[in-house]
Amino acid sequence: MIDEKLPPRVEPKVRSAPRIRQIYWCHFPEDALLPEFWKHRPVLIMSPTSTLYGNVTVLPLTTKSQPDNDMAYPIKIPGMKLSWVICDYLTTLSVSRLSQLVRRIGQDDFDKIVELTLKNLPRSDYKKA
């Protein structure tokens, strides 16, 4: 059996639990392997509920143009460059990876993002080919 070292527990930098539709800055893991997301980048909170000391499900944002990615949703956030929400990259991370709240997006944009995200998930009637 391999002796595995537990990762550290880090105190959250945010003061309250993140809420659905909010955009935060997130510190993705530094040991990521391409094409995984890495570095400090904004994320959209997708979790309908979360706790300050738990996990949160997010979608990452990028400022890299996504003209050929039909799973990317363009969004303009005041004070930031035009960004794209990558709707096929649903990820669960520790709330401790979040810092500074950017803003909360509108319900109309969020509904379109959810619709795109759901297109990438299997349905209950999914049949393996």
Number of C-alpha atoms within 10 A of each C-alpha: 3 4 5 6 6 6 6 6 9 11 11 17 13 16 9 12 16 24 17 19 21 19 26 23 18 24 19 20 14 10 9 11 9 7 6 10 18 16 12 15 16 25 26 29 24 23 16 11 13 18 13 17 15 12 18 25 19 25 20 25 24 18 15 10 12 16 8 7 12 11 18 22 19 19 17 11 14 9 7 10 12 15 20 20 22 24 25 18 17 16 14 14 16 19 24 19 20 23 18 13 15 17 13 16 16 10 10 8 14 18 12 13 22 12 12 18 20 13 12 13 11 9 9 6 6 8 7 4 3
